[in-house]
Amino acid sequence: MGLAEQDVLIIGGGPAGATSALGLVEKGIKPTIVERETFPRYHVGEAMTGEGGAIVRELGIHEKLTENDHTIKHGVDEFASRGNTD
């Protein structure tokens, strides 16, 4: 399938791009992800906080992530542009 036959082009296949693609597919929209790196790739973004957990549960991939002995981090402080969100 060529790019002209796709509904959406997503630049970057990291967590945001992959999550966007999954959400679009669920709505019947055909995305194409363009990524310059070869996967799997080393990347420092190994932790999720806040809404990240809710999103992976909504996508139905929470069990897959937790079955592979991924570390769960507790006690994380989140900061927004206006300071601590506590």
Biopython code that builds the backbone (N, CA, C, O; Angstrom):
import numpy as np
from Bio.PDB.StructureBuilder import StructureBuilder

atoms = [
    (1, "MET", "N", (0.851, -1.176, 0.000)),
    (1, "MET", "CA", (0.000, 0.000, 0.000)),
    (1, "MET", "C", (0.892, 1.233, 0.000)),
    (1, "MET", "O", (1.770, 1.350, 0.854)),
    (2, "GLY", "N", (0.693, 2.138, -0.919)),
    (2, "GLY", "CA", (1.505, 3.334, -1.023)),
    (2, "GLY", "C", (1.054, 4.424, -0.082)),
    (2, "GLY", "O", (-0.047, 4.368, 0.466)),
    (3, "LEU", "N", (1.909, 5.423, 0.106)),
    (3, "LEU", "CA", (1.570, 6.528, 0.998)),
    (3, "LEU", "C", (0.324, 7.277, 0.537)),
    (3, "LEU", "O", (-0.431, 7.782, 1.368)),
    (4, "ALA", "N", (0.097, 7.357, -0.768)),
    (4, "ALA", "CA", (-1.074, 8.076, -1.273)),
    (4, "ALA", "C", (-2.372, 7.407, -0.836)),
    (4, "ALA", "O", (-3.423, 8.049, -0.832)),
    (5, "GLU", "N", (-2.318, 6.124, -0.466)),
    (5, "GLU", "CA", (-3.511, 5.393, -0.053)),
    (5, "GLU", "C", (-3.747, 5.452, 1.448)),
    (5, "GLU", "O", (-4.696, 4.849, 1.949)),
    (6, "GLN", "N", (-2.908, 6.162, 2.163)),
    (6, "GLN", "CA", (-3.028, 6.277, 3.616)),
    (6, "GLN", "C", (-3.810, 7.534, 3.972)),
    (6, "GLN", "O", (-3.839, 8.503, 3.213)),
    (7, "ASP", "N", (-4.449, 7.499, 5.154)),
    (7, "ASP", "CA", (-5.198, 8.651, 5.631)),
    (7, "ASP", "C", (-4.314, 9.640, 6.387)),
    (7, "ASP", "O", (-4.515, 10.852, 6.305)),
    (8, "VAL", "N", (-3.315, 9.105, 7.137)),
    (8, "VAL", "CA", (-2.483, 9.939, 8.005)),
    (8, "VAL", "C", (-1.042, 9.464, 7.924)),
    (8, "VAL", "O", (-0.782, 8.261, 7.901)),
    (9, "LEU", "N", (-0.109, 10.397, 7.882)),
    (9, "LEU", "CA", (1.314, 10.101, 7.936)),
    (9, "LEU", "C", (1.826, 10.539, 9.304)),
    (9, "LEU", "O", (1.681, 11.702, 9.680)),
    (10, "ILE", "N", (2.424, 9.613, 10.046)),
    (10, "ILE", "CA", (2.971, 9.903, 11.375)),
    (10, "ILE", "C", (4.489, 9.890, 11.269)),
    (10, "ILE", "O", (5.078, 8.906, 10.821)),
    (11, "ILE", "N", (5.116, 10.974, 11.680)),
    (11, "ILE", "CA", (6.566, 11.081, 11.645)),
    (11, "ILE", "C", (7.096, 10.688, 13.025)),
    (11, "ILE", "O", (6.888, 11.409, 14.000)),
    (12, "GLY", "N", (7.775, 9.557, 13.105)),
    (12, "GLY", "CA", (8.351, 9.084, 14.360)),
    (12, "GLY", "C", (7.567, 7.921, 14.936)),
    (12, "GLY", "O", (6.362, 8.023, 15.167)),
    (13, "GLY", "N", (8.261, 6.811, 15.166)),
    (13, "GLY", "CA", (7.611, 5.613, 15.669)),
    (13, "GLY", "C", (7.843, 5.346, 17.139)),
    (13, "GLY", "O", (7.729, 4.205, 17.587)),
    (14, "GLY", "N", (8.170, 6.386, 17.900)),
    (14, "GLY", "CA", (8.346, 6.221, 19.340)),
    (14, "GLY", "C", (7.009, 6.046, 20.036)),
    (14, "GLY", "O", (6.005, 5.761, 19.383)),
    (15, "PRO", "N", (6.979, 6.212, 21.348)),
    (15, "PRO", "CA", (5.735, 6.012, 22.095)),
    (15, "PRO", "C", (4.564, 6.866, 21.602)),
    (15, "PRO", "O", (3.445, 6.366, 21.485)),
    (16, "ALA", "N", (4.804, 8.130, 21.316)),
    (16, "ALA", "CA", (3.703, 9.001, 20.872)),
    (16, "ALA", "C", (3.210, 8.608, 19.484)),
    (16, "ALA", "O", (2.003, 8.551, 19.251)),
    (17, "GLY", "N", (4.133, 8.335, 18.558)),
    (17, "GLY", "CA", (3.740, 7.948, 17.210)),
    (17, "GLY", "C", (3.010, 6.610, 17.180)),
    (17, "GLY", "O", (1.997, 6.462, 16.498)),
    (18, "ALA", "N", (3.536, 5.633, 17.927)),
    (18, "ALA", "CA", (2.905, 4.314, 17.967)),
    (18, "ALA", "C", (1.527, 4.376, 18.613)),
    (18, "ALA", "O", (0.585, 3.743, 18.137)),
    (19, "THR", "N", (1.408, 5.147, 19.708)),
    (19, "THR", "CA", (0.120, 5.295, 20.370)),
    (19, "THR", "C", (-0.885, 5.989, 19.461)),
    (19, "THR", "O", (-2.051, 5.600, 19.403)),
    (20, "SER", "N", (-0.432, 7.010, 18.758)),
    (20, "SER", "CA", (-1.313, 7.707, 17.816)),
    (20, "SER", "C", (-1.794, 6.758, 16.729)),
    (20, "SER", "O", (-2.974, 6.759, 16.379)),
    (21, "ALA", "N", (-0.891, 5.951, 16.197)),
    (21, "ALA", "CA", (-1.262, 5.007, 15.146)),
    (21, "ALA", "C", (-2.280, 3.990, 15.641)),
    (21, "ALA", "O", (-3.248, 3.695, 14.939)),
    (22, "LEU", "N", (-2.077, 3.449, 16.843)),
    (22, "LEU", "CA", (-3.029, 2.487, 17.391)),
    (22, "LEU", "C", (-4.412, 3.108, 17.570)),
    (22, "LEU", "O", (-5.426, 2.485, 17.255)),
    (23, "GLY", "N", (-4.445, 4.331, 18.072)),
    (23, "GLY", "CA", (-5.732, 5.017, 18.249)),
    (23, "GLY", "C", (-6.431, 5.265, 16.918)),
    (23, "GLY", "O", (-7.651, 5.134, 16.824)),
    (24, "LEU", "N", (-5.668, 5.621, 15.897)),
    (24, "LEU", "CA", (-6.255, 5.854, 14.578)),
    (24, "LEU", "C", (-6.803, 4.563, 13.970)),
    (24, "LEU", "O", (-7.894, 4.559, 13.401)),
    (25, "VAL", "N", (-6.051, 3.470, 14.090)),
    (25, "VAL", "CA", (-6.495, 2.188, 13.546)),
    (25, "VAL", "C", (-7.814, 1.769, 14.185)),
    (25, "VAL", "O", (-8.704, 1.266, 13.500)),
    (26, "GLU", "N", (-7.945, 1.975, 15.497)),
    (26, "GLU", "CA", (-9.190, 1.635, 16.188)),
    (26, "GLU", "C", (-10.382, 2.405, 15.634)),
    (26, "GLU", "O", (-11.517, 1.939, 15.727)),
    (27, "LYS", "N", (-10.138, 3.566, 15.065)),
    (27, "LYS", "CA", (-11.208, 4.386, 14.493)),
    (27, "LYS", "C", (-11.368, 4.169, 12.988)),
    (27, "LYS", "O", (-12.131, 4.881, 12.335)),
    (28, "GLY", "N", (-10.644, 3.176, 12.431)),
    (28, "GLY", "CA", (-10.748, 2.861, 11.022)),
    (28, "GLY", "C", (-9.940, 3.773, 10.109)),
    (28, "GLY", "O", (-10.166, 3.800, 8.899)),
    (29, "ILE", "N", (-9.009, 4.513, 10.673)),
    (29, "ILE", "CA", (-8.161, 5.433, 9.905)),
    (29, "ILE", "C", (-6.825, 4.744, 9.657)),
    (29, "ILE", "O", (-6.239, 4.176, 10.579)),
    (30, "LYS", "N", (-6.340, 4.790, 8.422)),
    (30, "LYS", "CA", (-5.112, 4.086, 8.037)),
    (30, "LYS", "C", (-3.890, 4.994, 8.183)),
    (30, "LYS", "O", (-3.699, 5.901, 7.374)),
    (31, "PRO", "N", (-3.057, 4.759, 9.211)),
    (31, "PRO", "CA", (-1.834, 5.552, 9.365)),
    (31, "PRO", "C", (-0.621, 4.853, 8.759)),
    (31, "PRO", "O", (-0.604, 3.632, 8.608)),
    (32, "THR", "N", (0.378, 5.634, 8.421)),
    (32, "THR", "CA", (1.700, 5.126, 8.067)),
    (32, "THR", "C", (2.694, 5.828, 8.978)),
    (32, "THR", "O", (2.683, 7.053, 9.096)),
    (33, "ILE", "N", (3.559, 5.041, 9.623)),
    (33, "ILE", "CA", (4.595, 5.601, 10.491)),
    (33, "ILE", "C", (5.906, 5.630, 9.722)),
    (33, "ILE", "O", (6.324, 4.622, 9.153)),
    (34, "VAL", "N", (6.552, 6.789, 9.708)),
    (34, "VAL", "CA", (7.874, 6.928, 9.105)),
    (34, "VAL", "C", (8.865, 7.139, 10.249)),
    (34, "VAL", "O", (8.729, 8.076, 11.035)),
    (35, "GLU", "N", (9.860, 6.257, 10.331)),
    (35, "GLU", "CA", (10.846, 6.295, 11.418)),
    (35, "GLU", "C", (12.237, 6.169, 10.824)),
    (35, "GLU", "O", (12.465, 5.307, 9.976)),
    (36, "ARG", "N", (13.164, 7.004, 11.247)),
    (36, "ARG", "CA", (14.524, 6.943, 10.696)),
    (36, "ARG", "C", (15.383, 5.880, 11.367)),
    (36, "ARG", "O", (16.354, 5.420, 10.768)),
    (37, "GLU", "N", (15.057, 5.479, 12.587)),
    (37, "GLU", "CA", (15.860, 4.494, 13.315)),
    (37, "GLU", "C", (15.373, 3.076, 13.040)),
    (37, "GLU", "O", (14.235, 2.866, 12.620)),
    (38, "THR", "N", (16.262, 2.098, 13.285)),
    (38, "THR", "CA", (15.892, 0.686, 13.210)),
    (38, "THR", "C", (15.501, 0.225, 14.606)),
    (38, "THR", "O", (16.203, 0.523, 15.572)),
    (39, "PHE", "N", (14.404, -0.490, 14.725)),
    (39, "PHE", "CA", (13.950, -0.982, 16.021)),
    (39, "PHE", "C", (14.402, -2.410, 16.216)),
    (39, "PHE", "O", (14.550, -3.118, 15.220)),
    (40, "PRO", "N", (14.635, -2.890, 17.441)),
    (40, "PRO", "CA", (14.597, -2.079, 18.658)),
    (40, "PRO", "C", (15.799, -1.146, 18.723)),
    (40, "PRO", "O", (16.869, -1.445, 18.192)),
    (41, "ARG", "N", (15.604, -0.035, 19.370)),
    (41, "ARG", "CA", (16.661, 0.959, 19.476)),
    (41, "ARG", "C", (16.844, 1.350, 20.930)),
    (41, "ARG", "O", (15.896, 1.288, 21.712)),
    (42, "TYR", "N", (18.047, 1.750, 21.299)),
    (42, "TYR", "CA", (18.305, 2.231, 22.643)),
    (42, "TYR", "C", (17.691, 3.611, 22.776)),
    (42, "TYR", "O", (17.906, 4.484, 21.935)),
    (43, "HIS", "N", (16.930, 3.800, 23.832)),
    (43, "HIS", "CA", (16.324, 5.103, 24.086)),
    (43, "HIS", "C", (16.145, 5.252, 25.584)),
    (43, "HIS", "O", (15.764, 4.294, 26.257)),
    (44, "VAL", "N", (16.406, 6.406, 26.106)),
    (44, "VAL", "CA", (16.402, 6.612, 27.551)),
    (44, "VAL", "C", (14.989, 6.727, 28.126)),
    (44, "VAL", "O", (14.852, 6.686, 29.349)),
    (45, "GLY", "N", (13.969, 6.863, 27.352)),
    (45, "GLY", "CA", (12.609, 7.055, 27.865)),
    (45, "GLY", "C", (11.970, 5.787, 28.381)),
    (45, "GLY", "O", (10.923, 5.381, 27.878)),
    (46, "GLU", "N", (12.571, 5.148, 29.374)),
    (46, "GLU", "CA", (12.092, 3.851, 29.843)),
    (46, "GLU", "C", (10.982, 3.936, 30.879)),
    (46, "GLU", "O", (10.467, 2.896, 31.290)),
    (47, "ALA", "N", (10.598, 5.104, 31.312)),
    (47, "ALA", "CA", (9.591, 5.218, 32.364)),
    (47, "ALA", "C", (8.377, 6.008, 31.873)),
    (47, "ALA", "O", (8.487, 6.906, 31.038)),
    (48, "MET", "N", (7.226, 5.645, 32.417)),
    (48, "MET", "CA", (6.003, 6.393, 32.141)),
    (48, "MET", "C", (5.440, 6.898, 33.462)),
    (48, "MET", "O", (5.555, 6.231, 34.490)),
    (49, "THR", "N", (4.851, 8.039, 33.428)),
    (49, "THR", "CA", (4.194, 8.587, 34.606)),
    (49, "THR", "C", (2.841, 9.156, 34.191)),
    (49, "THR", "O", (2.540, 9.268, 33.003)),
    (50, "GLY", "N", (2.038, 9.510, 35.175)),
    (50, "GLY", "CA", (0.773, 10.187, 34.919)),
    (50, "GLY", "C", (-0.150, 9.449, 33.977)),
    (50, "GLY", "O", (-0.473, 8.281, 34.198)),
    (51, "GLU", "N", (-0.573, 10.124, 32.932)),
    (51, "GLU", "CA", (-1.545, 9.577, 31.986)),
    (51, "GLU", "C", (-1.010, 8.418, 31.164)),
    (51, "GLU", "O", (-1.787, 7.708, 30.526)),
    (52, "GLY", "N", (0.302, 8.210, 31.164)),
    (52, "GLY", "CA", (0.870, 7.107, 30.387)),
    (52, "GLY", "C", (0.273, 5.760, 30.756)),
    (52, "GLY", "O", (-0.028, 4.949, 29.880)),
    (53, "GLY", "N", (0.098, 5.517, 32.054)),
    (53, "GLY", "CA", (-0.492, 4.254, 32.501)),
    (53, "GLY", "C", (-1.921, 4.087, 32.033)),
    (53, "GLY", "O", (-2.318, 2.998, 31.619)),
    (54, "ALA", "N", (-2.692, 5.151, 32.094)),
    (54, "ALA", "CA", (-4.085, 5.096, 31.633)),
    (54, "ALA", "C", (-4.147, 4.817, 30.138)),
    (54, "ALA", "O", (-5.018, 4.079, 29.677)),
    (55, "ILE", "N", (-3.233, 5.400, 29.386)),
    (55, "ILE", "CA", (-3.230, 5.205, 27.930)),
    (55, "ILE", "C", (-2.894, 3.763, 27.575)),
    (55, "ILE", "O", (-3.548, 3.187, 26.705)),
    (56, "VAL", "N", (-1.892, 3.157, 28.220)),
    (56, "VAL", "CA", (-1.560, 1.773, 27.871)),
    (56, "VAL", "C", (-2.675, 0.812, 28.290)),
    (56, "VAL", "O", (-2.881, -0.207, 27.631)),
    (57, "ARG", "N", (-3.395, 1.115, 29.369)),
    (57, "ARG", "CA", (-4.550, 0.295, 29.740)),
    (57, "ARG", "C", (-5.665, 0.454, 28.706)),
    (57, "ARG", "O", (-6.293, -0.530, 28.316)),
    (58, "GLU", "N", (-5.910, 1.674, 28.266)),
    (58, "GLU", "CA", (-6.937, 1.938, 27.263)),
    (58, "GLU", "C", (-6.623, 1.229, 25.943)),
    (58, "GLU", "O", (-7.531, 0.739, 25.271)),
    (59, "LEU", "N", (-5.357, 1.174, 25.576)),
    (59, "LEU", "CA", (-4.939, 0.493, 24.353)),
    (59, "LEU", "C", (-4.926, -1.026, 24.496)),
    (59, "LEU", "O", (-4.787, -1.744, 23.505)),
    (60, "GLY", "N", (-5.070, -1.519, 25.733)),
    (60, "GLY", "CA", (-5.093, -2.958, 25.964)),
    (60, "GLY", "C", (-3.733, -3.614, 25.955)),
    (60, "GLY", "O", (-3.634, -4.819, 25.719)),
    (61, "ILE", "N", (-2.668, -2.846, 26.210)),
    (61, "ILE", "CA", (-1.321, -3.429, 26.182)),
    (61, "ILE", "C", (-0.655, -3.446, 27.557)),
    (61, "ILE", "O", (0.522, -3.789, 27.666)),
    (62, "HIS", "N", (-1.388, -3.082, 28.604)),
    (62, "HIS", "CA", (-0.830, -3.047, 29.961)),
    (62, "HIS", "C", (-0.288, -4.405, 30.384)),
    (62, "HIS", "O", (0.818, -4.490, 30.919)),
    (63, "GLU", "N", (-1.055, -5.473, 30.152)),
    (63, "GLU", "CA", (-0.623, -6.809, 30.565)),
    (63, "GLU", "C", (0.653, -7.224, 29.840)),
    (63, "GLU", "O", (1.531, -7.845, 30.437)),
    (64, "LYS", "N", (0.758, -6.886, 28.564)),
    (64, "LYS", "CA", (1.951, -7.238, 27.789)),
    (64, "LYS", "C", (3.184, -6.542, 28.362)),
    (64, "LYS", "O", (4.262, -7.134, 28.414)),
    (65, "LEU", "N", (3.031, -5.307, 28.785)),
    (65, "LEU", "CA", (4.170, -4.573, 29.345)),
    (65, "LEU", "C", (4.573, -5.119, 30.711)),
    (65, "LEU", "O", (5.764, -5.211, 31.008)),
    (66, "THR", "N", (3.613, -5.478, 31.536)),
    (66, "THR", "CA", (3.934, -5.930, 32.890)),
    (66, "THR", "C", (4.376, -7.390, 32.942)),
    (66, "THR", "O", (5.029, -7.785, 33.909)),
    (67, "GLU", "N", (4.049, -8.202, 31.946)),
    (67, "GLU", "CA", (4.452, -9.612, 31.980)),
    (67, "GLU", "C", (5.939, -9.804, 31.723)),
    (67, "GLU", "O", (6.480, -10.863, 32.037)),
    (68, "ASN", "N", (6.604, -8.818, 31.165)),
    (68, "ASN", "CA", (8.031, -8.929, 30.846)),
    (68, "ASN", "C", (8.922, -8.368, 31.943)),
    (68, "ASN", "O", (10.059, -7.982, 31.673)),
    (69, "ASP", "N", (8.425, -8.313, 33.179)),
    (69, "ASP", "CA", (9.205, -7.888, 34.333)),
    (69, "ASP", "C", (9.735, -6.464, 34.186)),
    (69, "ASP", "O", (10.864, -6.174, 34.583)),
    (70, "HIS", "N", (8.924, -5.582, 33.620)),
    (70, "HIS", "CA", (9.312, -4.179, 33.567)),
    (70, "HIS", "C", (9.150, -3.572, 34.959)),
    (70, "HIS", "O", (8.164, -3.842, 35.646)),
    (71, "THR", "N", (10.081, -2.784, 35.358)),
    (71, "THR", "CA", (10.054, -2.179, 36.678)),
    (71, "THR", "C", (8.938, -1.160, 36.780)),
    (71, "THR", "O", (8.755, -0.333, 35.887)),
    (72, "ILE", "N", (8.197, -1.222, 37.867)),
    (72, "ILE", "CA", (7.162, -0.229, 38.141)),
    (72, "ILE", "C", (7.761, 0.774, 39.118)),
    (72, "ILE", "O", (8.278, 0.392, 40.168)),
    (73, "LYS", "N", (7.692, 2.052, 38.772)),
    (73, "LYS", "CA", (8.272, 3.098, 39.607)),
    (73, "LYS", "C", (7.172, 3.788, 40.399)),
    (73, "LYS", "O", (6.125, 4.143, 39.857)),
    (74, "HIS", "N", (7.422, 3.970, 41.668)),
    (74, "HIS", "CA", (6.461, 4.631, 42.547)),
    (74, "HIS", "C", (7.073, 5.913, 43.090)),
    (74, "HIS", "O", (8.296, 6.019, 43.181)),
    (75, "GLY", "N", (6.256, 6.880, 43.448)),
    (75, "GLY", "CA", (6.740, 8.097, 44.082)),
    (75, "GLY", "C", (7.378, 9.081, 43.130)),
    (75, "GLY", "O", (8.315, 9.781, 43.512)),
    (76, "VAL", "N", (6.899, 9.155, 41.900)),
    (76, "VAL", "CA", (7.460, 10.078, 40.920)),
    (76, "VAL", "C", (6.757, 11.424, 41.018)),
    (76, "VAL", "O", (5.529, 11.471, 41.097)),
    (77, "ASP", "N", (7.508, 12.512, 41.013)),
    (77, "ASP", "CA", (6.932, 13.856, 40.960)),
    (77, "ASP", "C", (6.868, 14.304, 39.514)),
    (77, "ASP", "O", (7.834, 14.155, 38.766)),
    (78, "GLU", "N", (5.728, 14.854, 39.122)),
    (78, "GLU", "CA", (5.572, 15.369, 37.771)),
    (78, "GLU", "C", (5.584, 16.880, 37.805)),
    (78, "GLU", "O", (5.063, 17.490, 38.739)),
    (79, "PHE", "N", (6.174, 17.486, 36.796)),
    (79, "PHE", "CA", (6.250, 18.937, 36.716)),
    (79, "PHE", "C", (5.687, 19.391, 35.385)),
    (79, "PHE", "O", (5.928, 18.774, 34.347)),
    (80, "ALA", "N", (4.939, 20.471, 35.428)),
    (80, "ALA", "CA", (4.387, 21.075, 34.223)),
    (80, "ALA", "C", (5.057, 22.443, 34.034)),
    (80, "ALA", "O", (5.933, 22.824, 34.812)),
    (81, "SER", "N", (4.649, 23.160, 33.021)),
    (81, "SER", "CA", (5.281, 24.445, 32.729)),
    (81, "SER", "C", (5.076, 25.455, 33.862)),
    (81, "SER", "O", (5.823, 26.428, 33.970)),
    (82, "ARG", "N", (4.079, 25.229, 34.694)),
    (82, "ARG", "CA", (3.830, 26.147, 35.823)),
    (82, "ARG", "C", (4.328, 25.596, 37.147)),
    (82, "ARG", "O", (3.962, 26.114, 38.202)),
    (83, "GLY", "N", (5.151, 24.564, 37.118)),
    (83, "GLY", "CA", (5.701, 24.022, 38.352)),
    (83, "GLY", "C", (5.128, 22.667, 38.709)),
    (83, "GLY", "O", (4.523, 22.002, 37.868)),
    (84, "ASN", "N", (5.312, 22.261, 39.940)),
    (84, "ASN", "CA", (4.876, 20.957, 40.419)),
    (84, "ASN", "C", (3.364, 20.856, 40.337)),
    (84, "ASN", "O", (2.659, 21.794, 40.710)),
    (85, "THR", "N", (2.853, 19.721, 39.849)),
    (85, "THR", "CA", (1.416, 19.531, 39.688)),
    (85, "THR", "C", (0.776, 18.816, 40.870)),
    (85, "THR", "O", (-0.386, 18.419, 40.782)),
    (86, "ASP", "N", (1.509, 18.639, 41.987)),
    (86, "ASP", "CA", (0.933, 17.962, 43.171)),
    (86, "ASP", "C", (-0.296, 18.667, 43.674)),
    (86, "ASP", "O", (-0.900, 18.232, 44.655)),
]
sb = StructureBuilder()
sb.init_structure("model")
sb.init_model(0)
sb.init_chain("A")
sb.init_seg("    ")
for serial, (resi, resn, name, xyz) in enumerate(atoms, 1):
    if name == "N":
        sb.init_residue(resn, " ", resi, " ")
    sb.init_atom(name, np.array(xyz, "f"), 0.0, 1.0, " ", f" {name:<3s}", serial, name[0])
structure = sb.get_structure()
